[in-house]
Amino acid sequence: MSDEYTSTSLFHDCTIGGTTAVSQKGKGAAQFQHCTIQGPVVVENGAIVLADSDLGAPAAAPHVTLAAPIVTSAVVGNRFDAAPRVENRSASPLIVVDHAPLKDARPLPALPDTAAPRCRPARTTLFVVTDAPYSAKRDGRTDDTASIQSALDAAGKDGGGIVFLPGGSYAVRGHLQVPAGVELRGVYEVPHHSLGKGSILLAWEGKGNEKGEPFIALAARAGVRGVTIHYPDQEYDPPKPYPSTIQGRGAGVYAVDTTGVNPWHFIDLATHRCDGHVLDYVGAAPLKVGIAIGAGCRDGQVRNMQLNPHYFHRGSYPKANWDRLPKKKDHDAFWEFQKEHLDALVLGACERELLFQNFVFGSLYGIHLIGEGADGPSGWCIGHGTDGSKVSARIDGLGAAGMDFINAELVCMASTNKVYFILGPTLKSETRFFSTLLWGQPDLTAVIEAGTLHLQLANLLHHGGGLEMKGGAATAINARFNHGSTVLKDVAPTAKVSLSANLLDRGLTIAKAGLTAAQDRNAMACVALPPGEKTITLTLNRAQERRGLRLREKDGEAEQAPVERGGRWGWRCEKGGYMYLEIDYAGFKNGAAPQVTLTLEYFDEGKGKVAVVYDAAEKPWVEAGVFELTDSNTWKRREIAIEKARFSGRCNGADIRLNLQGGARPVLGSVTIEMR
C-alpha cells in the first residue's frame, strides 16, 4: 500500500508472504482477519488491524513494526511462529497490542463449488416458432400465444427440445406453458440489456390480478434463455399488479440471459418446490417482487443477477400513462416506487441455496430472508450488492444451518428511514456477515429486535446514528467505523452488544448516558469522551491528538500536513485553500451546542485572511468571523464566537471550515470549542 493509499482494504482468510509480507505507507487502513502472513508486517503510516491471524517472520526481524506516525492500530488475538515480536515505535496511547485469543472470532465458513452449472434442454431438436405449422407473426400486434404454445407442446411430446424465437416482437395475450425438458429460447446467447431488442415477448394478460396464472410456467427441467419480456399495458400512476412473469413448477428449472423490462413479480420459485433451480444472468426492473425462493427448495443457485431501474427507463419501450406523472426523469419516479415497495430478493424455506455475485439497485429490501412455516433459508451469499435501496438487508427468519454472507456491499441512500440491517422480531438465530463494505446515507447502522447479527471484518464508511438495539444481540469484530459520531443509538435492557478489535475513527460514542456494550481491545483514533463534556479539543502535533474534534487531512479540495514552527509542531494546508474541522463528539452535534467559543492557536506567518464559516441552524456556510495574518512569525490565539450552531456535517461533511484567502497559510497548532 503506497504513499498515495488513503482507502480501506479488507483481508479475510488470505495467505500472504514475502520478504516484507505487508508494507503500508499511505494514510489509509488495512484490516486482516484470520489470515496467514509469512514475512514482516511494516506499517509506516495510517492504521492497521491484525486480528486472529497466524504470523511468521525471520528470527532477526519483528513480526510487526508500527512506525512513529501511527496514531491508532490494533494487533490482537494473533498466533506467532515464535515469541511475539511487535515493535511499537509510536508514542500514541491509542495503539492496542495484546495476544490473548479473541472471543467469538471465527474463520470463513466452508464454501461450495461456485463453478457455473450447465443448463440444457433434454434434447437439442429445434422448433422455430415462425416456421410452419406454428407460423408466429412476431409483428407486436397479432396474438402469437397459440403459435408459440403449439411449438412448445410439440417439443414436449418429442421428449424435449429448443423452441426458438427469431428476433422480433411477439404479442402474447395469454400464458405460456413450457413442458418438461424444453427450452424457450431467444436470440441472445449472452446477458443483454433492454436497450437491445432481440426476441421480445409482449405480455398483456393478468393486469390487476397478481395471484393469476404466471406469464411463463416452467415444468420440471424446463428453461427460458435469451429473451426479453415487456408489459406494454403497465401503468405508472400508480403501477398495476400482474401475476409473476416466470414461475418454476418442478426440479431443475432454469432462466439464463433473460431480461424483464418492467415486471411486477419477476421470477417465482416460492410457490412450487424447485430443487436444483438455476438463475444466471437474469436482469430486470421489477416493481413489487424481484425473485422469490421457498417451498423447501434445495441446492438452487441465483448467479450474476442484476435488478436495476435502468432496465426500464433506458429502453425505448411504450410507457403507458407516463405523461401523467410529475415532471421528472423516468428513473426517478420508477426508482421512488421501488424504494417503497420492492422486495428484490426474497428467500423463504430453502436449503443449501447459493447466491453468487448478485446486485440490486433500488428497492425497499435489497435482500430479505423470511421464515416459512417452521423453516427458513440456509446456504451462502457470496458477493451480494445492495445499492440505492432503503433497507440493504432484512432478516426475519433463517433455516437451521443459517445463511453466511461473504464479500457483501450494502448501500442505503436517497430515502427516509434508511438502514443497512433490520433483524425482525421473529428471528430466532444468528445471521453472519464476513468481509462487508457499507456506505451511503444511513440513518442507522442496524435496527435489531431479535436474533443475533455477527459482523466480522467490515468497513462502515458511514454508519449514521449507529445501532438501535430493541432486543437480540450484535457482535462486531474487526470493523472500521468511519464517519458519523454515534456507534450506539440505543440498547434495550434485554439486548447485548459486543465490540472487539474494531477501528473506531471517532471513538466509541453513545447517543445517551447509560448505554453499555461489552468491549474488547478496540482501537480508537481519538479519545472517547463521556456524555456531558463542555469542551472538545484538537492538538496538532506530528500526529493529531483528538478529543472530540479532528482536522480533515485530505480530500478533493485540500491537503493538510504537519510542519514545525517556532519549536513546536502544527499543521498547514499544503494543497488547496481550505481547512475542514469535523466534530466527533455527539454532545456537540445536531444542535446540542448552539453557542460556543472557537479558539484557534496558530503560527502567524505570511499575509492573507482566514474566514471561519460553520454549519448553522438556519443554513450551512455561515460566516462567524475573519482575521488577518501579519507575518509576525509568532504563535497567536484567536477567539471567535459562534452563534446558533447546528454542527450536522453540512459543510461538505464537516462542521467548520477555515477559508484561506489571499495566499494565507497559517500553521494551526490547536483548536478548542467550548460551550457558552
Secondary structure by P-SEA (a helix, b strand, c coil): ccccccbbbbbccccccccccccccccbbbbbcbbbbccbbbbccbbbbbccbbbbbccccccbbbcccccbbbbccccccccbbbbbccccccbbbbcccccccccccccccccbbbbbccccbbbbcccccccccccccccaaaaaaaaaaaaaaacbbbbcccbbbbbbcbbbbbccccccccccccccccccccbbbbbccccccccccccbbbcccccccbbbbbbccccccccccccccbbbcccccccccbbbcccccccccccccccbbbbcbbbbbcccccbbbcccccbbbbcbbbbbcccccccccccccccccccccaaaaaaaaaaaccccbbbcccccccccbbbbccccccbbbbbccccccbbbbcbbbbccccccbbbcccccbbbbbcbbbbbbccccccccccccccccbbbbbcbbbbbccccccbbbcbbbbbbcbbbcccccccccccccbbbbccccccccccccccccccbbbbbcccccccccccccccccccccbbbbccccccccccbbbbbbcccccccccccccccccbbbbbbbcccccccccccccbbbbbbcccccccccccbbbbbbbbbbcbbbbbbbbcccccccccccbbbbbccccccbbbbbbbcccccccccccccbbbbbcccccccccbbbbbcc
